[in-house]
Amino acid sequence: MPQEEKNYNFKQLNNPFYIFRPKKLKKNVETFLKKFDGETIYSVKTNPNENVLKKIYNSGIRSFDVASIKEIKLIKSLFSKCKIYYMNPVKSYPMIQESYFKFGVRDFSFDCSDELEKISKATGMAKDLNLHIRISTNNNFCKVNLSKKFGIEGVEAYSLLRKASKISQNVGVSFHVGSQCLSPEAYKIALRKVSSIVSKSGIRIKFVNIGGGFPGKYLDVSLPNLAAYLKKIKSEFKKNFNNYSDIKLLSEPGRVLVYNCMSLVVKVILKQKKKLFINDGIHGHLSEIKKLGLIQPVRLFGKKTNKKNIPFSFYGPTCDSNDFLKGPFFLPESIKNEDFIEIDLMGAYTLTSKNDFNGFYSKPIIFTKE
């Protein structure tokens, strides 16, 4: 359980810790549900903290996108009434069996004939499957292009849709424009491509899953607001699937819901001119900053100063020379050893991305600030 932030002596903590702001999360979820005209499925991998999941559920989302049996078990342990979408396009035979027979999962993603056959056999040739064909949608608008690993297109996609329709009457298509997508145009391009594939296949689909990719607003980019993305999606969906009034629209938001509901507090181990060695780094909770080249808002935590801010770079605690974040991170020039720094916008892909390189990282304390 998260602890209350009030009246806690942070100076006794030597490990990084989080501050969770549930009101921000609730607002993000309610805003998405209000503006998205379809079923909202939370992407569990983005932040699987139990209290985050509970707040998401209590704010109105009842469907969850998972990538593993462990995530399925987590969701089922928390919520008796929910729907699970197993949207990892590649799964082992035992994982499919267990998810179907033990946990009642009926929605599966795939992008090749072998995976489709595996799903069918592992579920005992079940007739109640909801099959999601993953379409490749390359674009230049995202920070991480997921179509390099997953997705099918062209003649192979037509053929796979037809094969899937022989196994289940509930067949649809899915895609993912990539993580931290910087333009609504990516969804327009993807929806037009998917519409063309569906039309050429001759198969009447039941749903279109547009995946995630909705970005967080970090310091280094100027982005359209969420409404602009969802307006573009609604318009393009209507244009491209207007002859199929019964097609359901699905989405798997992750980052856009949770990125600003948590901040991370780190401690300065050593100051060397404009380099700050801190007790967290790319092997801990800061790998996403490195991977996407993000610039996070930072501030001195737990004390006030009138000294001017100057740019610093961060070095993590490990012996890896690549454990480095250039920044610039603007902090008071008077900052010193043992001071704390609060790094904002740390709710997405932080808890799930750490490892234990050099033995530095343990499960962090999470405080709640209402």
Long-range contacts (C-beta under 8 A, 24 or more apart in sequence): 1-51, 2-51, 2-366, 2-367, 2-368, 3-365, 3-366, 3-367, 3-368, 4-367, 4-368, 5-367, 5-368, 5-369, 8-367, 10-265, 10-301, 10-302, 10-340, 11-302, 11-338, 13-267, 13-365, 14-267, 14-279, 15-279, 15-361, 15-362, 15-364, 15-365, 16-264, 16-265, 16-266, 16-267, 16-279, 16-280, 16-284, 16-285, 16-364, 17-264, 17-265, 17-364, 17-365, 17-366, 17-367, 18-262, 18-263, 18-264, 18-265, 18-346, 18-351, 18-364, 18-365, 18-366, 18-367, 19-262, 19-263, 19-264, 19-265, 19-342, 19-366, 19-367, 19-368, 19-369, 20-49, 20-51, 20-52, 20-261, 20-262, 20-366, 20-367, 20-368, 20-369, 21-260, 21-261, 21-262, 21-263, 21-368, 21-369, 21-370, 22-51, 22-55, 22-261, 22-368, 22-370, 23-370, 24-260, 24-261, 25-52, 25-55, 25-56, 25-59, 25-257, 25-258, 25-261, 25-347, 26-55, 26-59, 28-256, 28-257, 28-258, 28-260, 28-261, 29-55, 29-56, 29-59, 29-60, 29-61, 29-257, 30-59, 30-60, 31-226, 32-226, 32-253, 32-256, 32-257, 33-59, 33-60, 33-61, 35-226, 35-227, 35-230, 36-230, 36-233, 36-251, 36-253, 37-230, 37-234, 37-249, 38-248, 38-249, 38-250, 38-251, 39-63, 39-248, 39-249, 39-250, 39-251, 40-251, 40-253, 41-65, 41-83, 41-85, 41-209, 41-250, 41-251, 41-252, 41-253, 42-252, 42-253, 42-254, 42-257, 43-212, 43-252, 43-253, 43-254, 44-71, 44-74, 44-75, 45-71, 45-254, 45-349, 45-352, 46-254, 46-255, 46-257, 46-258, 46-348, 46-349, 46-352, 47-254, 47-258, 47-262, 47-347, 47-348, 47-349, 47-350, 47-351, 47-352, 48-74, 48-351, 48-352, 49-351, 49-366, 50-74, 50-78, 51-366, 51-368, 52-258, 52-261, 52-262, 52-347, 53-78, 54-78, 56-257, 57-82, 65-212, 65-252, 65-254, 68-95, 69-95, 69-98, 69-99, 72-99, 72-103, 72-105, 73-103, 76-103, 83-107, 85-109, 85-132, 85-250, 85-252, 87-132, 87-174, 87-209, 87-252, 89-115, 89-134, 89-150, 89-151, 90-115, 90-150, 91-115, 91-118, 91-119, 93-118, 93-121, 93-122, 94-122, 96-122, 96-123, 97-122, 97-123, 100-126, 106-130, 107-132, 108-132, 109-133, 109-134, 109-174, 110-134, 111-135, 111-136, 111-150, 111-151, 111-152, 111-160, 112-152, 112-160, 113-159, 113-160, 113-163, 116-160, 116-163, 116-164, 116-167, 120-167, 125-167, 127-168, 127-169, 128-168, 128-170, 129-167, 129-168, 129-170, 130-168, 130-170, 130-172, 130-206, 130-207, 131-164, 131-167, 131-168, 131-170, 131-171, 131-172, 132-172, 132-173, 132-174, 132-207, 132-209, 133-157, 133-160, 133-161, 133-164, 133-171, 133-172, 133-173, 133-174, 134-173, 134-174, 134-175, 134-176, 135-173, 135-174, 135-175, 135-190, 135-193, 135-194, 135-197, 136-175, 137-175, 137-176, 137-177, 137-186, 137-189, 137-190, 137-193, 137-194, 139-177, 139-178, 139-181, 139-185, 139-186, 139-189, 139-190, 141-177, 141-178, 141-181, 141-182, 141-183, 141-185, 141-186, 142-177, 142-178, 142-179, 142-180, 142-181, 142-182, 142-186, 142-213, 143-178, 143-179, 143-180, 143-181, 143-182, 143-292, 143-293, 144-178, 144-179, 144-180, 144-291, 144-292, 145-178, 146-176, 146-178, 146-179, 147-176, 147-178, 150-176, 151-175, 151-176, 153-193, 153-197, 154-197, 157-197, 157-201, 158-197, 158-200, 158-201, 158-202, 161-197, 161-198, 161-201, 161-203, 161-205, 162-201, 162-202, 162-203, 164-203, 165-203, 169-206, 170-206, 170-207, 171-203, 171-205, 171-206, 172-205, 172-206, 172-207, 172-208, 172-209, 172-247, 172-248, 172-250, 173-197, 173-198, 173-205, 173-207, 173-208, 173-209, 174-208, 174-209, 174-210, 174-211, 174-250, 175-209, 175-210, 175-211, 176-211, 176-212, 176-213, 176-252, 177-210, 177-211, 177-213, 178-213, 179-212, 179-213, 179-255, 179-292, 180-213, 180-215, 180-216, 180-255, 180-292, 181-213, 181-214, 181-215, 182-215, 182-221, 182-223, 183-224, 184-224, 184-228, 184-229, 184-231, 184-232, 184-233, 185-232, 186-213, 187-213, 187-229, 187-232, 187-233, 187-236, 188-232, 188-236, 191-233, 191-236, 191-237, 191-240, 192-236, 192-240, 194-240, 195-240, 195-241, 204-244, 205-244, 205-247, 206-246, 206-247, 206-248, 207-247, 207-248, 207-249, 207-250, 208-237, 208-241, 208-247, 208-248, 208-249, 208-250, 209-250, 209-251, 209-252, 210-249, 210-250, 210-251, 210-252, 211-251, 211-252, 212-251, 212-252, 212-253, 212-254, 212-255, 212-256, 214-253, 214-254, 214-255, 214-256, 215-255, 215-256, 216-255, 216-256, 216-259, 216-260, 216-345, 216-348, 217-260, 218-259, 218-294, 218-295, 218-296, 218-345, 219-294, 219-295, 219-296, 219-297, 220-293, 220-294, 220-295, 226-256, 254-348, 255-348, 255-349, 258-347, 258-348, 259-345, 259-346, 259-347, 259-348, 260-344, 260-345, 260-347, 261-347, 262-346, 262-347, 262-350, 262-366, 263-342, 263-343, 263-344, 263-345, 263-346, 264-342, 264-343, 264-346, 264-350, 265-301, 265-340, 265-341, 265-342, 265-343, 266-340, 266-341, 266-343, 267-338, 267-339, 267-340, 267-341, 268-335, 268-336, 268-337, 268-338, 268-339, 268-340, 268-341, 269-317, 269-337, 270-337, 271-335, 271-336, 271-337, 274-310, 274-311, 274-312, 274-313, 275-312, 275-313, 275-314, 275-315, 276-312, 276-313, 276-314, 276-315, 276-329, 276-331, 276-335, 276-341, 277-314, 277-315, 277-316, 277-317, 278-314, 278-315, 278-316, 278-317, 278-341, 279-317, 279-360, 280-316, 280-317, 280-361, 281-314, 281-315, 281-316, 281-317, 281-318, 281-320, 281-323, 281-324, 281-325, 282-316, 282-320, 282-322, 282-323, 282-324, 282-325, 283-316, 283-318, 283-320, 283-323, 283-354, 283-355, 283-356, 283-357, 283-358, 283-360, 283-361, 284-316, 284-354, 284-360, 284-361, 285-346, 285-350, 285-351, 285-353, 285-354, 285-361, 285-364, 286-314, 286-316, 286-325, 286-343, 286-350, 287-349, 287-353, 287-354, 288-348, 288-349, 288-350, 288-353, 289-325, 290-325, 295-327, 295-328, 295-329, 296-329, 296-343, 296-344, 296-345, 296-346, 297-343, 297-344, 297-345, 298-329, 298-330, 298-331, 298-341, 298-342, 298-343, 298-344, 299-331, 299-341, 299-342, 299-344, 300-331, 300-332, 300-335, 300-339, 300-340, 300-341, 300-342, 301-339, 301-340, 301-341, 301-342, 302-340, 303-339, 303-340, 305-332, 305-334, 307-332, 307-333, 307-334, 308-332, 308-333, 309-333, 317-358, 317-360, 318-357, 318-358, 318-360, 319-358, 320-357, 320-358
